[in-house]
Amino acid sequence: MTFKRGDGLQAHDVFLWPLKLVFYAWLTLALMALAAMGMEIVLAKQMWGDAAALAQVQQTLRQDIELTHSLRPEAPLTGLAKACARGVYGFFFQLIPIERWMTNAALLPANPDIPTYGGDIIARNHLVYHLQDELYLAMVRAQIFGVRLAILIRALPLFLLVWVLGLVDGLTQRSIRRACAGRESSSMYHRAKFIQFAGLATGAMLYLMWPVSIRPEWIVLPLAFLIGLLSRVQWTYLKKYL
């Protein structure tokens, strides 16, 4: 048997695709979190004002955490939401020591002997003092993003369930179509497959970036219905003969 270069690359991709998927998902979420924080800052500057915006995002965070209690009080959703909020906050503001810079800047006038690390003085003088209100907004908005991300993670079993139901019903309809010599339409299959993932990504993005508190079921239930319907269409129009 001869070995072809393309075969090796294909096998290499098979082993690496889970890592690539995780990386791209992480990168997408990081960019969405940055966009949500940026949008909050823009709204604060253009519409609400810094003080009103900070009060609003703090209220939104409290409301979103309270919603995790009302969805299923016996489920550990609140703990997951708080863990995700700490994780997103830590990634953006503790991994890069913005939190430490802001804490030291707040304590500095009354405590001039606060220890400094590396470029802390430069960061305080050129970043914190000029963007303090914006950074406070971003800190709270990052936690809101984490809470909503936890809610979507907990909704994954529902999405999987309706997708499987659509799969089973679609394959049943495909068998009927094969038996009755029904119409073939590969374009319906590909369109349903594309809209399915595009709709899920768009709905998740809107929910994660929405500036005010919104009940999760207003987003999750329509998304679940859309996924189930499109999954049924996708598998109904799978090629009759493979």
N, C-alpha and C positions, 0 to 999 in steps of 0.2 A: 504494500500500500504506500503510495506516495503522499508526502505531507505538503500541503499547500499553505502559503503564508496567510491567506484569508481565513483558513480553518482555525489557525492559532489565534488570530485576532478575534474571531467570533467566540471561541471558547473563553478567551480573556474577558470579553464583554459580559458573557453570561455570569461569571463569578463577581464582576465588579458592579453590575447594575443595581444591586441593593444599596451599595455605598453611594452610588451616584444619585439614586432616588432620595436617600436620606439627606445628602448634601444639598440637592436642589430644593427639597422641601424646607430645610433649615434656612437656606438663602432667601427663598421666597417669603417666609415668615418674618425674617429680619428686615427685609425691605418694606414689607407691609407695616411692621411696627414703626419703622422710621417715618413712613408716609403718614401714619396716623398721628404721630407726635408732631410732625411738621404741619399737618392740617389743623391741629388744635392750636398751634401757635399762630398760624395765619388768621384763623377765626378770632382769636383773642385780640389780635392787633387791628383787624378790620371791622369787627362787629361788636364784641362784648367788652373789651378792655381787660387788662391783666388781672385786676382784683376780682371782677365778676367771673372771668373765665376760670380762675383758680378755684373759686367757690363752687362753680358748676361742675368741674371735673371731679372735685372731691365728693360732691353729692352723687354724681353718676357712679363713682366707685362704690359708695355705700349702697346705692340702689341695686347695682349689679350683684354685689355680694349677698344682699337680702334675697334677690331672686333665686340664688342657688339654694336657699333654705326652702322657698315656697315650691320649687319644682318637685323635689322629693326629699322631705325632711329626714327620712331614715337613711338616705344614701350618702356616701362620703364625698359628695360633689363639692361642698364648701371647702373641705380640706384640700382637694385637688385644685380648686380655684385659687386658694391662697398660696399653694405651692407653685403653681404656674405664674402667679403674679410676682412672687419673690424671685422666681427664676428669670423672668423677662427683665425685671428691675435690676437684678444682680448682673445680668449680662451687659446691659447698657450703661449702668451707673456705678457698679462696684468693680467689675473686671477692668474697666477704665475708671480710675479712682475719682470720678466726678463728685460722688457723695462725700468723700473725704475732703476734697477741695472746698465744697460748699459749707461743710461743718466747720472747718478751720476758719473760713472767711467770716462765718457768723460769730465765732468765739474770739476772733483776733482782736477786736478793739479793747475788750476787757481782759484778755489774756495774751499779752504780747510775747510770752515765752512758749507759745505752742510750737512743738517740733515740726520741722519741715522736712520733706522728702524730695530730693531731686529737684524737679521743676515746679514744685507746688507754688512758689511765690509768683513765678511767671504765669502759671495757669490761673491763679486767683486774680492777678492784676489785669490780664488780657482776656479772660474768659468769664470767670464767675461774676466779677463786679459789673460787667457789661451785659451779661445775659442771665442774671439771677432769676428774674421772673419767668423767662422762657424755660429755664432748666427745671424750675419747680413744676411748671405745667407738664413738661415732658416726663418727669418722674411719675406723676400721678397717672398720666395717660398710658405709660408703659404698664402699670399695674392693671388698668382697665383692660388693656389688650390681653394680658395674661389670664384674667378671669374669664373673658369671652372665649379665649382659646381652649380653656378647660371645659367650658360648656360644649363646644363643638367636639372635643375629644370624647366626651361622655355620650354625644349623639351618634358617634360612629356605629355602634351596634344597630341603631334604628336604620341608618342609611344602608348598612349591609343587609339587614333583613328585607327591606323593601326591594333592594337590588336583586336578591335571591328570588323573591316572589315574582318580580318581573321576568327573571331568567326562566323560572319554571313555567310560567304562563306563556312566555314568548316561545319557548321550545315546543310547548303543546300546540300553539297556533302554527308553528312551522311544520309540525308533523301533519296537521290537518291540511295545510297548504300543499305539502308534498303528495298527500293521498288524493287531493282533489285537483291537482295540476294547477295550483293557484299562480298568481302573477309573481314574477321575479323582479326584485328591485334592490340592487346592491347599493344604490345611492341612499336609500332610506336607512339601510344598515349603518353606513358610514356617517351620515348626518346625525342620526340618533346617538351614535357613540361619541361624536365630537361635542354635540350640544349637552350631552349628559355631564361630561367632565368640565366643560366650559361653564355650564350653569352652576355646578357645585362650587367651582372656584370663585365665580363672580358673587354668588350669594354669601359665601364665607368671607370674602373680602369686604363686602358691604357691611356685614354684621361686625366684623372686627374693627372697622374704621368709622362706624357710625358715631357722631359726636355726642349724642345723648343716649340715655338708658332706653333700652327697648327689650320687650319680653322675648326670650329666646324662641318660644314656640311660634312666634310670628315669622321667623326666618326658617327654623328647623323643619316645621311641618310642610310648608310649601316646597322646600328643597327635597324633602323625602318623597313627597307626591311626584315631583318632577323626575326624580331619579327612577322611581318605580315605573312610571309611565314610559320614559325613554328606554329603560332597560327592556321592557316588554316589546317595544317597537324594534329595538336593535336585534333581539334574538328571534323575533318573528320573521324578520327579513334576512336572517342568515341564509347563505346559499343552500338551496334545497339538496344539491348533490355535491359532496365533498370528495 
